[in-house]
Amino acid sequence: MPKFHPRLSPRALSSAFVLAAVLVLVHGAAAAVLGFREEWPLAGNTDGWGGGSVYANPGTGGVLGNNDGFLMISTGAPTAKLGGFGSNVELTGDYPAAGISEIRLWLNDVGNSDPLEMHVSIGNGTNLWQYNVGFHPPHNQWAEFVVDVTNSANFTHTVGVGTFAAAMGAVDRILIRHDLAPYSQTPDPIQADVGVDHLLLTNGVVGVAGPGPLAPRAPQLALPYPNPSRGDVRLGVNAFEDGAVTLEIVDLAGRRVRSTRLEGGLGQRSWVWDGRDAAGRLTAPGVYHVRVSGRLGGETRALVRVR
């Protein structure tokens, strides 16, 4: 008996192609791998990371030890941009469906001590969101930083249109770049070198206790409250080791407005800023940076002062 091949109408063919395309997109959106860890272990292997900067892998000096490499991103001129992105298949897809709630990565201010503020963006080419917390890696040593990808309030929409949820459901890149608030599509220029290693997609449990040393964590800065603010602002810090940390308020030109030193041990510390500078004058309305720093670097968040 001959095989039966039904003829499809043009409309049915069109619907079939649309359905196939949707299935391909859905299949692709589920590719992100919970527990995937990128180590860049081999000299010269940058594992597909690219962009406008210079990329290298020394093959030694990574998080796991002298025989382990890392991704080194560099710029050679003060007017150059520092950053790069990865789009390999394990990093891309539907993060909520895969159960991914955090991106953990280790950073190192390689070589000279630069005024680095690194930001992580996630999403795709038409819908990209930048994490509002800036990471300050320590000089010539490694520290771990964490990106919480579950809350849109922690992000600024920098490219394209669409919701945060839509971007997290169709991730095609993770972007790491030097940037300062307020954020735009064009990063701030700098001459610097930064190392990236031990990048992990996790739910806070899977892969966290995997291979490698215990994570030294930079002090973590809570969201300033209230923000925007007319008066006092509560600034919270989570310290992961004993010793002093410094809290600074700086303006967009990088000038220090006010600072304080917080002593203590592991856990929560806080300071209430009254909105005044070091001379006791009320600060002008505008955008400021709140920066916490310790032995292992620190973090920055934006703070808006209003009348």
Secondary structure as UniProt FT lines:
FT   HELIX           10..29
FT   TURN            34..35
FT   STRAND          37..38
FT   TURN            43..44
FT   TURN            47..48
FT   STRAND          54..56
FT   TURN            63..64
FT   TURN            66..67
FT   STRAND          71..74
FT   TURN            78..79
FT   STRAND          83..86
FT   HELIX           89..91
FT   HELIX           95..98
FT   STRAND          102..109
FT   STRAND          118..124
FT   TURN            125..126
FT   STRAND          127..131
FT   STRAND          134..136
FT   STRAND          143..148
FT   HELIX           152..154
FT   STRAND          155..160
FT   HELIX           164..168
FT   STRAND          173..178
FT   STRAND          193..202
FT   TURN            206..209
FT   STRAND          220..221
FT   STRAND          233..239
FT   STRAND          245..250
FT   TURN            252..253
FT   STRAND          256..262
FT   STRAND          267..273
FT   TURN            278..279
FT   STRAND          286..294
FT   TURN            295..296
FT   STRAND          297..305
//
